Amino acid sequence: MAREVGSEQLAREAEERARRQALDESRASGQSDAAISILHNVGNVLTSVNVSANLIQSKLRALKVESVSKLAELVTQHRDDLAEFLTQDARGEKVAAFLRELSQHLLAQKAGLAEEVDSLLKNLGHLKGIVSAQQRYASRLCGVVEQTSLQQLVEHALAITGDLLAANAIDVVQRHQEIPPVALDRNRVLEILVNLVTNAGKALAECDRPDRTLTVATERNGDQGVRISISDNGVGIRTENLTRIFQQGFTTRHDGHGLGLHTSANAAKRLGGQLSCHSDGPGTGATFHLDLPARCGDRAP
């Protein structure tokens, strides 16, 4: 009898060790997925941040502030005969035209800098949202659900990826149904959209057709849901890969990591939605559908 009790105790202990090991492995896998997700999403946004920072630096270097200093010195030298200098001296007669040209230059540079700073601040805000979302996920708390315009969310994603689209001469078409603001975790959905637009942009960059087009559409999906569709007429996807593209590590690009679509599909599930893809094959483009409930936030992991 003692041997039987001892054997049962050992079996229970072995079972408990196996259960704890499986739990630890599951937790480690979840932490790995979270780390992969945040690094990938932060990387996407940092690309746009870097472009904006370089443009700001370039515009600042191009500012003709030295010309203002030289003009001030010239005027100071002729402060006692300024009227005569401006009307009779060959250099003075050019001052008015120079000031007009300088003012136009400075106004244009100011507008460009303001635009880039605005883009930079939006992207930094998105970075903050990504980190906050991952912190909430790590703490097993629900995401922040807020009333959001789907059209504005799409336009923000297009702004973040604008450099990629512009660099590859990609035309963007937007088609939006009239949908009132919906309650969703804005930053998580934005992460998914940035990944999808980036993926479509790269698919278009790989094709040699002149009419590269990216189409983004929003529409209702039944009574309790919405759909955001992102289509491209790029390289397309083989039929056998349609079910594999959401697997971690799977990629058809030589410089790909197989992370973006995987993390996006997982994020869609946590939001109570689904990410799906359709393509008729190579050379026919692809369409990704992000289906979400009208009110969505992270489900308990």
C-alpha positions as CSV (number, residue, x, y, z in Angstrom):
1,M,0.0,0.0,0.0
2,A,2.8,2.4,0.9
3,R,4.4,1.8,-2.5
4,E,1.1,2.5,-4.3
5,V,0.7,5.8,-2.4
6,G,4.3,6.7,-3.2
7,S,3.8,6.0,-6.9
8,E,0.7,8.1,-7.0
9,Q,2.4,10.9,-5.3
10,L,5.3,10.8,-7.7
11,A,2.9,10.7,-10.7
12,R,1.0,13.8,-9.3
13,E,4.3,15.6,-8.8
14,A,5.5,14.8,-12.3
15,E,2.1,15.9,-13.7
16,E,2.4,19.2,-11.7
17,R,5.9,19.8,-13.0
18,A,4.8,19.2,-16.6
19,R,1.8,21.6,-16.1
20,R,4.1,24.3,-14.7
21,Q,6.6,23.8,-17.5
22,A,3.8,24.1,-20.1
23,L,2.6,27.3,-18.3
24,D,6.1,28.8,-18.3
25,E,6.6,28.0,-21.9
26,S,3.2,29.6,-22.8
27,R,4.0,32.7,-20.8
28,A,7.5,33.0,-22.4
29,S,5.9,32.6,-25.8
30,G,3.4,35.3,-25.0
31,Q,6.2,37.6,-23.8
32,S,8.2,36.9,-27.0
33,D,5.2,37.7,-29.2
34,A,4.6,41.0,-27.3
35,A,8.3,42.0,-27.7
36,I,8.3,41.1,-31.4
37,S,5.1,43.1,-31.9
38,I,6.3,46.3,-30.2
39,L,9.7,46.2,-32.0
40,H,8.1,45.7,-35.4
41,N,5.5,48.4,-34.9
42,V,8.0,50.9,-33.4
43,G,10.4,50.2,-36.3
44,N,7.7,51.1,-38.8
45,V,7.0,54.5,-37.1
46,L,10.7,55.2,-36.5
47,T,11.3,55.1,-40.2
48,S,8.8,58.0,-40.7
49,V,10.2,59.8,-37.7
50,N,13.7,59.5,-39.2
51,V,12.6,60.9,-42.5
52,S,10.8,63.8,-40.9
53,A,13.9,64.6,-38.7
54,N,16.2,64.6,-41.8
55,L,13.8,66.8,-43.7
56,I,13.7,69.3,-40.8
57,Q,17.5,69.3,-40.6
58,S,17.7,69.9,-44.4
59,K,15.2,72.8,-44.3
60,L,17.0,74.4,-41.3
61,R,20.3,74.3,-43.2
62,A,18.6,75.9,-46.2
63,L,17.3,78.9,-44.3
64,K,18.9,82.1,-45.5
65,V,19.4,83.5,-42.1
66,E,23.0,84.6,-43.0
67,S,21.5,86.8,-45.7
68,V,19.4,88.7,-43.0
69,S,22.6,89.3,-41.0
70,K,24.5,90.7,-44.1
71,L,21.5,92.9,-45.0
72,A,21.3,94.3,-41.5
73,E,25.1,95.1,-41.5
74,L,24.7,96.8,-44.9
75,V,21.8,99.0,-43.7
76,T,23.7,99.9,-40.5
77,Q,26.6,101.1,-42.6
78,H,24.3,103.5,-44.5
79,R,22.1,104.5,-41.6
80,D,23.1,108.2,-42.1
81,D,22.3,108.2,-45.9
82,L,19.8,105.3,-46.1
83,A,17.4,107.1,-48.5
84,E,20.2,108.0,-50.9
85,F,21.7,104.5,-50.7
86,L,18.4,102.8,-51.5
87,T,17.6,105.0,-54.5
88,Q,20.9,105.8,-56.0
89,D,23.4,103.1,-55.0
90,A,23.4,100.0,-57.3
91,R,23.5,97.7,-54.3
92,G,20.8,99.7,-52.5
93,E,18.4,99.5,-55.4
94,K,18.4,95.7,-55.1
95,V,17.4,95.7,-51.4
96,A,13.7,95.8,-52.0
97,A,13.7,92.9,-54.5
98,F,16.0,90.9,-52.2
99,L,13.7,91.4,-49.2
100,R,10.7,90.2,-51.3
101,E,12.6,87.1,-52.4
102,L,13.8,86.5,-48.9
103,S,10.4,86.8,-47.3
104,Q,8.9,84.3,-49.8
105,H,11.7,81.9,-49.1
106,L,11.3,82.1,-45.3
107,L,7.5,81.8,-45.5
108,A,7.9,78.6,-47.7
109,Q,10.5,77.1,-45.3
110,K,8.4,78.0,-42.3
111,A,5.4,76.2,-43.8
112,G,7.5,73.2,-44.7
113,L,9.0,73.0,-41.2
114,A,5.6,73.3,-39.6
115,E,4.3,70.5,-41.7
116,E,7.2,68.2,-40.8
117,V,7.0,69.0,-37.1
118,D,3.3,68.2,-37.1
119,S,4.0,64.9,-38.8
120,L,6.8,64.3,-36.3
121,L,4.6,65.0,-33.3
122,K,1.8,62.7,-34.6
123,N,4.3,59.9,-35.1
124,L,5.8,60.4,-31.6
125,G,2.2,60.3,-30.2
126,H,1.7,57.0,-32.0
127,L,4.9,55.6,-30.6
128,K,3.7,56.6,-27.1
129,G,0.4,54.8,-27.9
130,I,2.2,51.6,-29.0
131,V,4.3,51.5,-25.8
132,S,1.2,52.2,-23.6
133,A,-0.7,49.5,-25.4
134,Q,2.1,47.0,-24.8
135,Q,2.3,48.1,-21.1
136,R,-1.4,47.5,-20.7
137,Y,-1.1,44.1,-22.4
138,A,1.8,43.1,-20.1
139,S,-0.3,44.2,-17.1
140,R,-3.3,42.2,-18.4
141,L,-5.4,45.3,-18.5
142,C,-7.9,46.2,-21.3
143,G,-6.9,48.7,-24.0
144,V,-8.3,52.2,-23.9
145,V,-11.5,52.2,-26.0
146,E,-12.4,55.6,-27.5
147,Q,-14.7,57.1,-30.1
148,T,-12.7,57.2,-33.3
149,S,-13.4,58.2,-36.9
150,L,-12.3,55.3,-39.2
151,Q,-11.6,57.7,-42.0
152,Q,-9.2,59.8,-39.8
153,L,-7.6,56.6,-38.6
154,V,-6.9,55.5,-42.2
155,E,-5.6,58.9,-43.1
156,H,-3.2,58.8,-40.1
157,A,-1.9,55.4,-41.2
158,L,-1.4,56.7,-44.8
159,A,0.5,59.7,-43.4
160,I,2.8,57.5,-41.4
161,T,3.6,55.4,-44.5
162,G,3.5,58.4,-46.9
163,D,7.2,58.4,-47.6
164,L,7.2,54.7,-48.8
165,L,4.1,55.4,-51.0
166,A,5.6,58.6,-52.5
167,A,9.0,57.0,-53.1
168,N,7.4,54.3,-55.2
169,A,4.9,56.6,-57.1
170,I,1.9,54.8,-55.6
171,D,-1.5,56.4,-56.2
172,V,-3.8,56.2,-53.1
173,V,-7.5,55.9,-53.5
174,Q,-9.8,56.2,-50.5
175,R,-13.4,55.0,-50.4
176,H,-15.4,55.6,-47.2
177,Q,-18.9,54.8,-46.3
178,E,-20.6,57.4,-44.1
179,I,-20.0,55.8,-40.7
180,P,-20.2,57.7,-37.4
181,P,-17.3,57.4,-34.9
182,V,-17.0,53.9,-33.5
183,A,-15.6,52.8,-30.1
184,L,-12.3,51.0,-30.5
185,D,-8.7,50.8,-29.3
186,R,-7.4,53.4,-31.6
187,N,-3.6,52.7,-31.2
188,R,-3.9,48.9,-31.7
189,V,-6.0,49.4,-34.9
190,L,-3.6,52.0,-36.1
191,E,-0.7,49.5,-35.6
192,I,-2.5,47.0,-37.8
193,L,-3.3,49.5,-40.5
194,V,0.3,50.8,-40.7
195,N,1.5,47.2,-41.1
196,L,-1.0,46.5,-43.8
197,V,-0.3,49.7,-45.8
198,T,3.4,49.0,-45.4
199,N,3.0,45.5,-46.7
200,A,0.9,46.7,-49.6
201,G,3.4,49.4,-50.4
202,K,6.3,46.9,-50.6
203,A,4.2,44.6,-52.8
204,L,3.7,47.5,-55.2
205,A,7.3,48.5,-55.1
206,E,8.3,45.0,-56.2
207,C,6.1,45.1,-59.4
208,D,7.1,47.0,-62.6
209,R,3.6,48.2,-63.6
210,P,3.3,52.0,-64.1
211,D,-0.2,52.2,-62.5
212,R,0.6,51.3,-59.0
213,T,-2.5,51.8,-56.9
214,L,-3.4,51.3,-53.2
215,T,-7.1,51.4,-52.3
216,V,-8.3,51.8,-48.8
217,A,-12.0,51.4,-48.0
218,T,-14.2,51.5,-44.9
219,E,-17.7,50.1,-44.6
220,R,-20.2,48.7,-42.3
221,N,-20.0,44.9,-41.7
222,G,-23.4,43.8,-40.6
223,D,-25.3,45.5,-37.7
224,Q,-22.5,45.3,-35.2
225,G,-19.3,45.6,-37.1
226,V,-17.0,47.5,-39.4
227,R,-14.6,46.5,-42.2
228,I,-11.4,48.2,-43.3
229,S,-10.1,46.9,-46.6
230,I,-6.6,47.5,-48.1
231,S,-6.1,46.5,-51.7
232,D,-3.2,46.7,-54.1
233,N,-2.5,45.8,-57.7
234,G,1.0,44.5,-56.9
235,V,2.8,41.2,-57.1
236,G,-0.1,39.2,-55.6
237,I,0.1,36.0,-53.4
238,R,0.2,32.4,-54.4
239,T,-2.8,30.3,-53.4
240,E,-0.7,28.0,-51.2
241,N,0.6,30.9,-49.3
242,L,-2.7,32.6,-48.4
243,T,-3.0,30.5,-45.2
244,R,0.7,30.8,-44.4
245,I,1.3,34.5,-44.6
246,F,0.0,35.0,-41.0
247,Q,2.4,32.5,-39.5
248,Q,5.3,33.9,-37.5
249,G,8.5,33.9,-39.5
250,F,6.9,33.2,-42.9
251,T,7.9,35.7,-45.6
252,T,8.3,35.8,-49.4
253,R,10.7,38.7,-49.4
254,H,14.4,38.4,-49.2
255,D,14.6,41.3,-46.6
256,G,11.4,40.3,-44.8
257,H,11.1,39.1,-41.2
258,G,7.6,37.5,-41.2
259,L,6.4,39.6,-38.3
260,G,4.1,42.3,-39.5
261,L,1.1,40.2,-40.7
262,H,1.6,37.7,-37.8
263,T,1.4,40.4,-35.1
264,S,-1.4,42.1,-37.0
265,A,-3.5,38.9,-37.1
266,N,-2.9,38.3,-33.4
267,A,-3.8,41.9,-32.6
268,A,-7.1,41.6,-34.6
269,K,-8.0,38.5,-32.6
270,R,-7.4,40.3,-29.3
271,L,-9.7,43.1,-30.5
272,G,-12.5,40.6,-31.1
273,G,-12.0,40.8,-34.9
274,Q,-10.3,39.0,-37.7
275,L,-7.7,39.7,-40.4
276,S,-8.1,37.9,-43.7
277,C,-6.6,38.0,-47.2
278,H,-7.6,37.3,-50.8
279,S,-5.6,37.1,-53.9
280,D,-6.1,35.5,-57.3
281,G,-2.5,34.7,-57.6
282,P,0.8,36.2,-58.8
283,G,0.5,39.5,-60.6
284,T,-3.1,40.1,-59.5
285,G,-2.6,42.1,-56.3
286,A,-4.1,41.3,-52.9
287,T,-6.8,42.5,-50.6
288,F,-6.7,42.4,-46.8
289,H,-9.9,42.7,-44.8
290,L,-9.8,43.9,-41.2
291,D,-13.2,43.0,-39.6
292,L,-13.9,44.5,-36.2
293,P,-16.8,44.8,-33.9
294,A,-18.3,48.3,-33.6
295,R,-16.9,48.4,-30.1
296,C,-13.6,46.6,-29.6
297,G,-10.8,46.4,-27.1
298,D,-8.3,43.9,-25.9
299,R,-9.8,40.7,-24.7
300,A,-8.3,39.0,-21.7
301,P,-5.2,37.1,-22.9
